[in-house]
Amino acid sequence: MSYKSDIEIARAAQKRPIQEIGDKLGIPGEHLLPYGHDKAKVSQAYIDGVQGNKSGKLILVTAINPTPAGEGKTTTTVGLGDGLNAIGKKAMVCIREASLGPNFGMKGGAAGGGYAQVVPMEDMNLHFTGDFHAITSAHSLLSAMIDNHIYWGNELDIDTRRVVWRRVVDMNDRALRQINVSLGGVANGFPREGGFDITVASEVMAILCLALNLEDLEKRLGDMIVAYRRDRSPVFARDIKAEGAMTVLLKDAMQPNLVQTLENNPAFVHGGPFANIAHGCNSVTATTTALKIADYVVTEAGFGADLGAEKFMNIKCRKAGIAPDCVVLVATVRAMKMNGGVAKADLGAENVDAVNAGCANLGRHIENIKSFGVPVIVAINHFVTDTDAEVEAVKAYAKAQGSEAILSQHWEFGSKGSEALARRVAEVADSGKAQFSPIYPDKMSLFDKIQTIAKRIYRADEVLADKKIRDQLKLWEEQGYGDLPVCMAKTQYSFSTDPTLRGAPVGHSVPVREVRLSAGAGFVVVVCGEIMTMPGLPRVPSAENIRLNDAGEIEGLF
C-alpha cells in the first residue's frame, strides 16, 4: 500500500476560513488579527476578557527519549486533539512554533504528520507570523545597545570582559559559536569576545513564553542580566534602557497564533524554546487562554519526558499556576526495538525480544512522571510495520508498571484512529486522580535542585561541578535568586549526558560545564556535558533538498 507524504496531505487539506475556527471557540471576528485566510493572532483584549472563565482539563503529551526511528510526539498531540473533538469534546491543541535551524538541518518541522497535522504546514515551518523574527530583532536590539553604551563612554562601568549577553540567529551556524566583535579600529568600538546562540535559546524566547501579559513581558525583559561591572555587580537590560523598545518589537509576537488541524479543529501555535537547551514548552499565554475557552487542552513538551516534561512540571506549571490532569507518554514499537539494540535498517522485522529489552526506557519515564503525582497513559504511536505481538509486548510492559498503553493510529486514519486513546484520556483527566506537585521546593538550594533532577530523573550517582560553578550558584543565592527553578541543558537522546547511552542507565555522572542566570525568565540554566546552545548543520543538511517545483510549491520540507 502506498502512502501520501506529509506535505502532499497538507496541500490537499480542506481548510476553513480562520474566522470559522475562531467561532468554534467563541472568539469574535473583531478579536482575530488575520495573517492571510488560514491563520490569525488573538487580541490581548480578548485574552484579558476570558481570564475569569472556568479552566478546562490540561493534558500534557511527552515521550520517551527520541531515537532516529522517530516517536511522533507532535503527531500524537494533534491526533489526540482531533480524537477528543471526534468524541464530542470541546478540545484544542497548544504546540510550539518551528525553528528554521532544524528545518534546514536534520530534525524537520513541527506540525505533526500523516493525517494528524496542523496547517498551513509550509507556513508554520518557515516564517509563519514572524514571531521568531521579532524575538531575534528584540534580542539584537539589546545586543547593539550594550555595545553602543560601551562605545559612548560606558557610563555604567561595564567590564567588557564580563558581557554575558550573547547574540542570536534562527539558524544552525556553528561558525558563530565563538566570535570576536568590534574589530577594525576606534570607530567600531572596543574589541571583545562574543558568540551566538540559536534564537530558541534566547532568554527573550523564554520570557515571551513565560510572561503573563505585555506589562509582565516588559518587566521581565528589564530584569535580564546583560553584563557585570569590575566589582561583579550586575548590569540589567533596564540599565541600558532597552526593555521598552524591545516590548514594542514583541507586541504582536506576544499574541497566540490560531490555526487549524486537518480536521478543522482549533490549535494555538505559539513560542518555541527547545527542551534540550531551554524549557521546551509553548507559551503560558496560549496554554492559559486555551484552558479558558476549551474543555480539554492538549499541549506538548519538547523531546523526552526527562527534559520537556520535567521542565513543564518544575518551571512552566510553577510559574503559571497550572497543573496537568493527565500525561500521555508517546512510545513506538520501533523506538523500543532500537533501545533494545536493533539497528535502524532492521526495524521492519518483528523482534519481540528487542521490544521487551528496550522497554526499560519507557518504564523509567513512567516512573518519573508518576513522581509528580500525575496519572500517565502510554500512547503507542502506530507504524504500519508494527506487528500485533510487538504491540502486545508494550501493552503488557506498561500494565506491569502500573500504567496502561493504548494503540493509536492517528497518523494513518486521523481522529478515527485516535478515538480509543481520546476516550481513555478524557476519562482519566476527568477522574480527579492527579495530585500534582513539583519534585523540589523553591527554598531548596540551587545546587541541591540540580542534584535532585540528576538523581531522581536521570538516576545519576553524582553531579560534577567545580568550585567556580558552585561559588557562582552561591553568589546568585546571596543576590536573591536562590528560589528560582533550574533549567537543565542536556542531550535529549539519553537519561545521561552521553547521547549514545540508550535505555535506562544508572550509576552515571552529570558534569556541569556552565551555569547561566536567566533572571528575566526566572530560572538558572545548567549546561551539562557537550550540549551546545548553537547547533550545527549535519553533513548533508535538509536545506540541500528544499526547493520550489514548477508549480511554485515547496518540496523537500518533509
SVG drawing of the C-alpha trace seen along z (x, -y; Angstrom):
<svg xmlns="http://www.w3.org/2000/svg" viewBox="-20 -59 62 71">
<polyline fill="none" stroke="black" stroke-width="0.4" points="0.0,0.0 1.4,-3.4 1.0,-6.4 1.0,-10.1 3.8,-12.2 3.0,-14.7 3.4,-17.6 1.0,-16.1 -1.6,-15.5 -1.1,-19.1 -1.5,-20.5 -4.8,-18.6 -6.3,-20.0 -9.7,-21.5 -9.0,-24.4 -11.8,-26.6 -11.5,-30.4 -9.8,-31.2 -12.9,-33.2 -14.8,-29.9 -12.2,-28.2 -12.5,-31.2 -16.2,-30.7 -15.8,-27.2 -14.1,-28.7 -16.4,-31.7 -13.8,-34.2 -15.5,-37.1 -14.1,-38.1 -13.0,-41.5 -10.6,-39.8 -8.8,-38.0 -5.9,-39.6 -5.7,-37.6 -2.5,-36.6 -4.0,-35.6 -7.1,-33.4 -5.8,-30.5 -4.1,-31.9 -4.6,-34.7 -3.5,-36.2 -5.8,-36.6 -6.1,-40.0 -4.9,-40.8 -8.3,-42.3 -10.0,-39.0 -7.3,-37.1 -7.8,-39.5 -11.6,-39.1 -11.7,-35.3 -9.5,-35.0 -12.5,-34.8 -13.8,-31.7 -13.6,-28.2 -10.5,-26.3 -10.7,-23.2 -8.6,-20.0 -4.9,-20.1 -3.4,-17.1 0.4,-17.0 1.9,-14.9 5.5,-13.9 7.6,-11.0 10.4,-8.5 13.9,-9.7 14.0,-10.4 15.6,-8.0 16.3,-8.2 13.3,-6.0 11.0,-8.9 8.4,-8.9 5.8,-11.3 5.0,-13.4 3.5,-16.3 1.6,-14.0 0.1,-12.3 -0.7,-15.7 -2.6,-16.7 -4.2,-13.3 -5.4,-13.3 -6.9,-16.8 -8.8,-15.6 -9.8,-12.4 -11.3,-14.4 -13.3,-16.6 -14.5,-13.5 -16.0,-12.0 -17.8,-15.2 -15.4,-17.1 -14.6,-20.8 -10.8,-20.4 -7.9,-22.4 -4.2,-21.8 -1.4,-24.0 2.1,-23.4 5.3,-25.3 6.4,-27.0 9.2,-25.6 12.7,-27.0 14.3,-27.5 17.6,-25.9 16.3,-22.3 14.0,-22.6 17.1,-23.3 19.2,-20.9 18.0,-17.4 15.1,-17.4 12.4,-18.6 9.3,-20.6 6.9,-20.7 3.4,-20.5 2.7,-16.8 2.5,-14.2 0.2,-12.0 -3.4,-12.7 -2.6,-14.3 -1.2,-17.7 -1.7,-21.3 -2.0,-23.5 -0.8,-25.6 2.2,-23.3 4.6,-25.1 3.9,-28.5 4.3,-27.0 7.7,-25.5 9.1,-28.7 8.3,-32.3 4.8,-31.8 3.6,-35.1 7.1,-36.4 7.3,-35.7 10.8,-34.3 12.0,-37.2 10.6,-39.6 12.4,-37.7 15.6,-37.8 15.2,-41.5 14.4,-42.4 17.4,-40.3 19.6,-42.0 18.5,-45.5 19.7,-44.8 23.0,-43.5 23.5,-46.6 22.5,-48.9 25.0,-47.2 28.0,-47.8 26.7,-51.2 26.6,-52.1 30.2,-50.9 31.3,-52.9 29.8,-56.2 31.7,-56.3 30.4,-53.3 28.7,-55.3 27.6,-52.0 31.2,-51.0 30.6,-47.6 33.6,-45.3 33.9,-44.4 35.4,-41.0 32.1,-40.2 29.4,-41.0 27.3,-37.8 24.6,-38.8 25.3,-36.7 23.8,-37.4 21.3,-35.1 20.2,-34.0 17.5,-31.5 19.8,-29.1 22.2,-26.3 25.5,-28.0 28.4,-26.5 30.9,-29.1 29.2,-31.7 29.5,-29.9 32.6,-31.9 33.5,-35.2 35.3,-38.5 33.3,-41.7 34.1,-45.4 37.2,-44.8 38.5,-47.3 39.7,-50.3 38.5,-53.1 35.4,-53.8 34.0,-50.3 34.2,-50.3 36.2,-48.2 37.1,-44.6 35.9,-41.8 35.0,-38.1 31.4,-37.2 29.2,-34.5 25.9,-33.4 23.2,-31.1 20.2,-29.9 17.1,-32.1 15.2,-29.4 17.9,-29.5 17.5,-33.3 16.2,-34.4 13.9,-36.6 12.2,-33.5 11.9,-32.1 10.4,-35.3 7.9,-35.5 6.7,-32.0 6.5,-32.7 5.2,-36.3 1.5,-36.7 0.9,-39.9 2.8,-42.9 3.4,-44.6 4.9,-41.4 6.9,-41.0 8.4,-44.4 9.3,-43.9 11.0,-40.5 12.9,-42.0 14.2,-44.7 15.3,-42.1 17.6,-40.3 21.3,-40.5 23.5,-41.5 26.9,-42.1 28.8,-42.7 31.0,-45.5 34.5,-45.1 33.1,-44.8 31.0,-41.9 27.7,-43.8 25.1,-43.0 24.1,-45.3 20.4,-44.8 18.7,-45.4 16.7,-48.1 20.0,-49.9 20.6,-50.0 17.0,-51.3 16.2,-48.7 13.1,-47.0 10.6,-49.5 11.7,-49.3 12.1,-45.5 8.5,-45.2 7.3,-47.3 9.1,-44.8 7.4,-41.9 4.0,-43.4 2.3,-41.3 4.6,-38.3 3.1,-38.0 -0.3,-37.2 -1.0,-33.4 -1.4,-32.2 -4.7,-30.4 -4.6,-27.8 -6.4,-24.5 -5.8,-20.8 -6.5,-18.8 -10.0,-18.1 -10.6,-21.9 -10.2,-21.8 -8.6,-24.8 -4.9,-24.9 -2.7,-27.6 0.9,-27.5 3.0,-29.9 6.5,-30.2 9.3,-27.7 12.1,-27.1 13.9,-23.8 13.7,-21.4 17.4,-20.3 18.7,-23.9 15.7,-25.8 12.4,-25.0 10.7,-23.4 7.1,-24.5 4.7,-26.6 3.7,-30.0 1.9,-30.4 -0.4,-32.9 -1.5,-30.3 -2.0,-27.5 -3.9,-29.5 -6.1,-31.2 -6.9,-27.8 -7.8,-26.5 -10.4,-29.3 -12.1,-28.7 -11.9,-24.9 -12.9,-22.0 -9.7,-20.0 -6.3,-21.4 -3.7,-19.1 -0.2,-20.5 3.2,-19.0 6.7,-19.5 9.8,-19.0 12.0,-15.9 11.8,-13.1 10.0,-13.4 13.3,-13.7 13.7,-17.1 10.4,-18.6 8.0,-17.1 10.4,-17.8 10.6,-21.4 6.9,-21.7 6.2,-20.5 9.0,-22.2 9.2,-25.5 6.0,-26.2 3.4,-24.9 5.2,-26.5 5.3,-29.9 1.9,-29.8 -0.1,-28.2 -1.4,-25.4 -1.3,-21.6 -1.8,-18.7 -4.8,-16.4 -3.2,-13.6 0.1,-12.9 0.3,-11.0 3.6,-9.3 4.3,-8.6 6.2,-5.5 6.7,-3.5 7.4,0.2 10.3,-0.9 11.9,-3.0 11.6,-0.2 13.4,2.1 16.1,-0.5 16.5,-0.9 16.7,2.9 19.8,2.9 18.2,3.2 19.8,1.2 17.6,-1.3 17.9,0.6 16.4,3.7 13.4,2.2 11.0,3.5 11.5,7.2 9.5,8.5 11.6,8.7 9.5,9.1 12.6,9.8 14.2,6.5 10.9,4.7 11.0,6.1 14.6,5.2 14.0,1.6 11.0,1.1 13.3,0.1 13.5,-3.4 9.7,-3.6 9.5,-2.3 11.8,-4.9 9.7,-7.7 6.5,-6.2 8.1,-6.1 9.4,-9.7 6.0,-11.1 4.2,-9.4 6.7,-11.0 4.9,-14.4 1.6,-12.9 0.0,-12.7 -1.5,-9.7 0.2,-8.6 -1.2,-6.8 1.2,-5.4 0.2,-6.1 1.7,-3.6 2.0,-5.7 1.4,-3.0 3.7,-2.4 2.5,-0.1 5.4,2.3 4.4,3.0 3.1,6.5 0.4,7.5 2.9,9.4 5.1,6.4 2.2,4.1 1.0,6.5 4.5,6.6 4.4,2.9 0.9,3.1 2.0,5.8 5.0,3.9 3.0,0.7 0.5,2.7 3.3,4.2 4.5,0.7 1.0,-0.3 0.1,-2.2 -1.7,-1.3 -0.8,-1.5 -3.3,-2.2 -2.6,-1.8 -3.3,-4.9 -3.4,-5.0 -3.9,-8.8 -1.1,-9.1 -2.9,-6.8 -6.5,-7.4 -6.8,-10.8 -9.3,-11.0 -10.8,-7.6 -7.5,-6.1 -7.2,-8.0 -10.8,-7.7 -9.9,-4.9 -7.0,-7.0 -9.1,-10.1 -11.9,-8.3 -9.5,-7.0 -7.5,-10.2 -10.7,-12.2 -11.9,-9.7 -8.6,-9.9 -8.5,-13.7 -12.0,-14.0 -11.3,-11.5 -9.5,-14.0 -6.8,-11.5 -4.0,-14.0 -2.3,-15.3 0.4,-17.4 3.4,-18.6 6.9,-19.7 9.7,-17.5 11.7,-20.2 10.6,-23.2 11.5,-26.8 13.6,-27.1 16.0,-24.3 19.5,-25.5 20.3,-25.8 22.9,-23.0 20.5,-20.7 17.9,-21.4 20.4,-20.3 21.2,-17.2 17.5,-16.4 16.9,-16.3 20.1,-14.4 19.4,-11.7 15.6,-11.4 15.0,-11.9 18.3,-10.9 19.2,-8.3 22.8,-9.7 25.0,-8.9 26.6,-12.4 26.8,-15.9 30.3,-17.0 30.7,-20.8 33.9,-22.6 34.4,-25.2 33.9,-28.1 30.4,-26.8 29.4,-26.1 30.6,-29.6 28.6,-31.2 25.4,-29.4 26.0,-30.5 26.6,-34.1 23.3,-34.1 21.6,-32.8 23.1,-35.7 21.8,-38.1 18.2,-36.8 17.9,-34.3 18.0,-31.1 14.3,-30.5 14.5,-30.1 14.0,-26.7 16.8,-25.2 16.6,-24.5 18.9,-21.6 20.6,-21.9 21.4,-18.3 21.4,-15.9 17.9,-14.6 19.0,-11.2 19.8,-9.7 19.0,-10.0 22.7,-10.6 24.8,-13.3 26.2,-10.6 23.9,-10.6 24.9,-7.1 23.8,-5.6 20.3,-4.4 17.8,-2.5 17.7,-3.3 21.3,-3.8 22.2,-4.1 25.4,-4.9 26.5,-7.7 27.7,-11.2 26.3,-14.5 29.1,-17.0 28.1,-20.7 30.1,-22.8 28.5,-26.1 25.6,-27.9 23.7,-30.9 21.3,-33.1 18.2,-33.9 16.9,-36.5 14.1,-37.8 12.8,-34.4 13.1,-33.3 15.4,-30.2 19.0,-29.2 20.3,-27.4 22.6,-24.4 24.7,-23.4 25.7,-19.7 28.1,-17.6 28.7,-18.5 25.3,-20.1 25.5,-23.2 23.3,-26.3 24.1,-26.8 23.6,-23.6 25.4,-22.9 24.1,-21.6 24.7,-17.9 27.0,-16.7 24.0,-16.7 21.5,-19.4 17.9,-19.2 18.3,-22.6 20.0,-20.8 16.7,-19.2 14.3,-22.1 13.2,-24.0 10.2,-25.3 8.8,-22.9 7.4,-24.0 4.0,-24.7 5.6,-27.0 5.0,-24.6 7.6,-23.9 9.3,-20.5 11.8,-18.8 10.4,-20.4 9.5,-16.9"/>
</svg>
